[in-house]
Amino acid sequence: MARGTDFGGVHSYIDLHLIQQKVDVQPAEPKLNLIDIPGADGAKDLSTQPAGRVVYKDRTITWTFALYPGENWAEKHRQVSGALNGRYCRITLDGDPEYYYQGRLTVKSYNVSNQLRQIIVKASCRPYMLRQQETRVQASNLSTTYRTLDLINDRMPVIPTITVSAETTIRWNGGTFTLAPGTHKVLDIELQEGVNKLEAKTTTGTGSITLIYQEGAL
């Protein structure tokens, strides 16, 4: 398949018949909070306050597309504007199919010269690129003795969805939570980057636990 981009189900090459000449993916910029202190060297870095971690600005992606020879310029102008301009969608680059971005599209310009006709599209996207497939961790043989589950997470902090088949006690970062059978989101259970260890056991008998979460990278 020719290299292009899928914009929420509309593919730049397959559906719009555009030649993708260039993609410029800007990195997610940290939101820095540097306070200059008179009479002191340097600045006080408060970038992790109040969230307790560094947070990021939206990132920008810009595409340069060209038309195939013989394409109707006026018709293509209308087609691309109708399909993309102002849309908020899931964006997947053919060159990186395991991840997607979420953002708002803007058709920035239509450029015409004697030799070339180009269309510039820009997206303002959330800072993290997300895995196409959610991560799933399961344990089907929980008992009344704590079992440790390793939850491996990428850079984006995330709260997992937890489903248990029986009343289950979870131990996490020094806290204890008891969950009734069903599906839950515990706001205090937030996975950080790396290996997160969660302990779980049933109150009585045996049971199962499933944790599902969306990993995000920078």
Number of C-alpha atoms within 10 A of each C-alpha: 6 10 14 23 23 19 22 15 12 15 20 21 17 14 13 14 17 22 18 19 12 13 16 11 12 13 15 18 14 13 13 15 14 12 12 12 10 8 6 8 8 11 12 12 12 14 17 13 12 9 8 9 11 14 17 16 15 17 20 19 17 19 19 17 22 19 18 13 10 6 12 10 16 8 9 16 14 10 14 18 16 12 16 20 17 14 17 17 20 16 24 23 17 15 10 9 13 13 19 20 23 20 23 18 21 18 20 15 13 14 11 12 7 5 6 11 16 19 22 16 21 21 26 17 23 17 24 22 22 22 17 15 11 11 15 13 14 14 15 12 12 22 17 15 13 15 17 15 17 12 20 15 20 18 15 18 17 18 17 22 17 19 20 23 18 20 18 24 19 18 18 16 12 5 9 11 13 14 20 14 15 12 14 14 14 12 10 11 19 14 22 16 16 12 13 16 15 17 16 24 25 25 18 13 11 17 20 20 23 16 20 16 19 19 24 22 15 14
